[in-house]
Amino acid sequence: MLAKTGLLIVSNPKQIGTILESVQKLVKNTLYIQLLSAISEPFGNFYSRTVNPWPEFSKTIYNIYAQAATHCYNLDVKVLISGIKYNIPKIQTQQPIDLVIFDKTYSQSDIDNFIKSKVHITNEYDVLTLDSGSVNITDEHNSNDDIVCKHAVLGGTFDRLHLAHKLLLSEAVLRSSEKLTVGVTDETMLESKLLPELIEDMDVRINNVKLEYHFTPISDPFGPAIVDPTMELIVVSKETIRGGEKINEQPKISSSTRRIRLLGTVLRPITPNDSIPKTPYVIGLTGGIASGKSGVAKWLSELDVEIINCDLIGHGIYKLGKPCHKALVDHFGSSVVADDGEIDRKVLGTIVFSDPEQLKKLNSLVWPAIIEEVQEIIRNTDKKVVVVEAAILLNASWHKSCHEVWTTLVPRKEAIKRLLTRNGLTEEEALKRINAQQPNSFYVKNANVVFCPLWEPEYTKDQVTKAWNLLQQRLP
Ligand SMILES: CC(=O)SCCNC(=O)CCNC(=O)[C@H](O)C(C)(C)COP(=O)(O)OP(=O)(O)OC[C@H]1O[C@@H](n2cnc3c(N)ncnc32)[C@H](O)[C@@H]1OP(=O)(O)O
């Protein structure tokens, strides 16, 4: 059985790749790594030594994280650095350890003594020895720069904490003797990011990087670094050096790439909806104005799905002669009637998007008739999956009649651009329509699956295909 949390005691960092390859088959969630050479006193037959200054460990830690990126992609690997900096009596971890792994064979009594006196462990655990072969104790002295200062500072978004973040944080901890300030970007600085709506809340991100650091929200690119004279060293990743090679842009680990990978997956757990029949399986597809709902619906229509376009139903229910036609003319007057007797949607739109009360009135007049038609189609379909495409699904509370909600989003700027070109609106009209709807964050908070049809249509198709394939696994 896989252990949830492992502690790997490393005597030979040079062989870490081989060891990690084996360890990732033994541990499921978190792997703490303690460098034996970082424990400050020798113990029994365990090789150990006193080392300083701390930056000598930088290269070793870098190598471990680089190997972890290759061998333990799904494992949360954390190299313990408190033992490097402080003369701690025992190895402490946040999560209880189920499995202690050694990269070298020791006698049973040495192992027992080591764990008893060096590891803080209260629960039941297993022990395993993986021999990494030749045991050369190697010190990584490759770094010439061994700057250590009293107070260092670094900053970042730290979304979905990954190995490069951990590396950066470890480096900063090793280089600050008294205080380290970690700036974590707040909302002001997220707008320019790709898919900012999918970035974890600031509290979550702060919690993820929390050790013994000093935290401060940063609302501009400088943060406290330009006002706090006690800060002697700023630690940057390549990503934060403008024009430099960006460490986090490597496709494997960058946060934006990770957010892109989330598109089409289940971001918010699906709560079973017992108030509607189990079949057909109803998905509400929503999203802000000009956010690409119809593009997603188009790709879905190539699959075995019943698509219900509520915009179109909405246009149909107030055709000349239908009850809603009379209701609209009674309320809005004859100015909304075109020469051919039909409702002039451009005129009606101008009225309702300039006045929230009038929009509410229109909704109350037309939504009951639209939902009736939608329910009729759902009752009669022979498809297993129905997608109800409705711009205002959430405000109308129609999600309560769905099993899942899927949403589309594009940046606000892009939506404005699309309204100018697609709908021929002026910028003022476009803004009125956008402001008549909820912001992207509202859709994301209420949706199970998110799409971003911002790039090539083929890429939207990839997101839809991913969502569709994952859906097959959870269909009743
Ligand atoms: C609950 C639902 O979502 S039902 C589907 C939405 N339809 C309705 O709510 C019915 C009321 N709306 C209407 O009658 C028409 O949309 C009008 C008259 C307001 C405007 O008509 P048109 O200018 O032809 O615009 P059209 O119907 O194509 O809608 C354009 C945008 O307005 C937005 N919109 C439509 N209805 C509403 C509304 N009730 N509240 C806020 N925004 C709305 C949509 O986001 C749509 O954008 P999208 O196509 O990118 O999704």
The ligand as an SDF file (V2000), in Angstrom:
LIG
                    3D

 51 53  0  0  0  0  0  0  0  0999 V2000
  -31.6810   32.7800  -18.5520 C   0  0  0  0  0  0  0  0  0  0  0  0
  -31.0350   32.9290  -19.9340 C   0  0  0  0  0  0  0  0  0  0  0  0
  -29.8550   33.0520  -19.9880 O   0  0  0  0  0  0  0  0  0  0  0  0
  -31.9600   32.9420  -21.3360 S   0  0  0  0  0  0  0  0  0  0  0  0
  -30.9050   33.4980  -22.6190 C   0  0  0  0  0  0  0  0  0  0  0  0
  -30.7340   34.9930  -22.5880 C   0  0  0  0  0  0  0  0  0  0  0  0
  -31.9250   35.6520  -23.0700 N   0  0  0  0  0  0  0  0  0  0  0  0
  -32.6990   36.3810  -22.2650 C   0  0  0  0  0  0  0  0  0  0  0  0
  -32.4590   36.5600  -21.0800 O   0  0  0  0  0  0  0  0  0  0  0  0
  -33.9160   36.9900  -22.9070 C   0  0  0  0  0  0  0  0  0  0  0  0
  -33.8620   38.4980  -22.9050 C   0  0  0  0  0  0  0  0  0  0  0  0
  -32.9090   38.9890  -23.8920 N   0  0  0  0  0  0  0  0  0  0  0  0
  -33.3180   39.3780  -25.1260 C   0  0  0  0  0  0  0  0  0  0  0  0
  -34.4760   39.3780  -25.4570 O   0  0  0  0  0  0  0  0  0  0  0  0
  -32.2570   39.8320  -26.1060 C   0  0  0  0  0  0  0  0  0  0  0  0
  -31.0380   39.2540  -25.7270 O   0  0  0  0  0  0  0  0  0  0  0  0
  -32.1010   41.4010  -26.1360 C   0  0  0  0  0  0  0  0  0  0  0  0
  -33.3290   42.0090  -26.7040 C   0  0  0  0  0  0  0  0  0  0  0  0
  -31.8250   41.9330  -24.7270 C   0  0  0  0  0  0  0  0  0  0  0  0
  -30.8860   41.7600  -26.9980 C   0  0  0  0  0  0  0  0  0  0  0  0
  -31.0200   41.1290  -28.2410 O   0  0  0  0  0  0  0  0  0  0  0  0
  -29.8050   41.0990  -29.2970 P   0  0  0  0  0  0  0  0  0  0  0  0
  -29.2560   42.4760  -29.4240 O   0  0  0  0  0  0  0  0  0  0  0  0
  -30.2320   40.3730  -30.5080 O   0  0  0  0  0  0  0  0  0  0  0  0
  -28.6790   40.2890  -28.5220 O   0  0  0  0  0  0  0  0  0  0  0  0
  -28.5920   38.7090  -28.2220 P   0  0  0  0  0  0  0  0  0  0  0  0
  -29.9100   38.1170  -27.8900 O   0  0  0  0  0  0  0  0  0  0  0  0
  -27.8070   38.0710  -29.3060 O   0  0  0  0  0  0  0  0  0  0  0  0
  -27.7490   38.7630  -26.8960 O   0  0  0  0  0  0  0  0  0  0  0  0
  -26.5210   39.4700  -26.8940 C   0  0  0  0  0  0  0  0  0  0  0  0
  -25.9170   39.4040  -25.5310 C   0  0  0  0  0  0  0  0  0  0  0  0
  -26.7500   40.0180  -24.5850 O   0  0  0  0  0  0  0  0  0  0  0  0
  -26.6240   39.3130  -23.3590 C   0  0  0  0  0  0  0  0  0  0  0  0
  -27.9670   39.1400  -22.7870 N   0  0  0  0  0  0  0  0  0  0  0  0
  -29.0400   38.5620  -23.3660 C   0  0  0  0  0  0  0  0  0  0  0  0
  -30.0710   38.5670  -22.5200 N   0  0  0  0  0  0  0  0  0  0  0  0
  -29.6280   39.1560  -21.3900 C   0  0  0  0  0  0  0  0  0  0  0  0
  -30.2240   39.4430  -20.1340 C   0  0  0  0  0  0  0  0  0  0  0  0
  -31.4780   39.0990  -19.8960 N   0  0  0  0  0  0  0  0  0  0  0  0
  -29.4650   40.0330  -19.1650 N   0  0  0  0  0  0  0  0  0  0  0  0
  -28.1640   40.3590  -19.4010 C   0  0  0  0  0  0  0  0  0  0  0  0
  -27.5500   40.1200  -20.5730 N   0  0  0  0  0  0  0  0  0  0  0  0
  -28.2780   39.5270  -21.5520 C   0  0  0  0  0  0  0  0  0  0  0  0
  -26.0610   37.9470  -23.6340 C   0  0  0  0  0  0  0  0  0  0  0  0
  -24.8860   37.7960  -22.8590 O   0  0  0  0  0  0  0  0  0  0  0  0
  -25.7380   37.9730  -25.0920 C   0  0  0  0  0  0  0  0  0  0  0  0
  -24.3860   37.7300  -25.2780 O   0  0  0  0  0  0  0  0  0  0  0  0
  -23.8500   36.3770  -25.8870 P   0  0  0  0  0  0  0  0  0  0  0  0
  -24.5360   36.1660  -27.1830 O   0  0  0  0  0  0  0  0  0  0  0  0
  -22.3880   36.5870  -25.9970 O   0  0  0  0  0  0  0  0  0  0  0  0
  -24.2310   35.3850  -24.8730 O   0  0  0  0  0  0  0  0  0  0  0  0
  1  2  1  0
  2  3  2  0
  2  4  1  0
  4  5  1  0
  5  6  1  0
  6  7  1  0
  7  8  1  0
  8  9  2  0
  8 10  1  0
 10 11  1  0
 11 12  1  0
 12 13  1  0
 13 14  2  0
 13 15  1  0
 15 16  1  0
 15 17  1  0
 17 18  1  0
 17 19  1  0
 17 20  1  0
 20 21  1  0
 21 22  1  0
 22 23  2  0
 22 24  1  0
 22 25  1  0
 25 26  1  0
 26 27  2  0
 26 28  1  0
 26 29  1  0
 29 30  1  0
 30 31  1  0
 31 32  1  0
 31 46  1  0
 32 33  1  0
 33 34  1  0
 33 44  1  0
 34 35  1  0
 34 43  1  0
 35 36  2  0
 36 37  1  0
 37 38  1  0
 37 43  2  0
 38 39  1  0
 38 40  2  0
 40 41  1  0
 41 42  2  0
 42 43  1  0
 44 45  1  0
 44 46  1  0
 46 47  1  0
 47 48  1  0
 48 49  2  0
 48 50  1  0
 48 51  1  0
M  END
$$$$
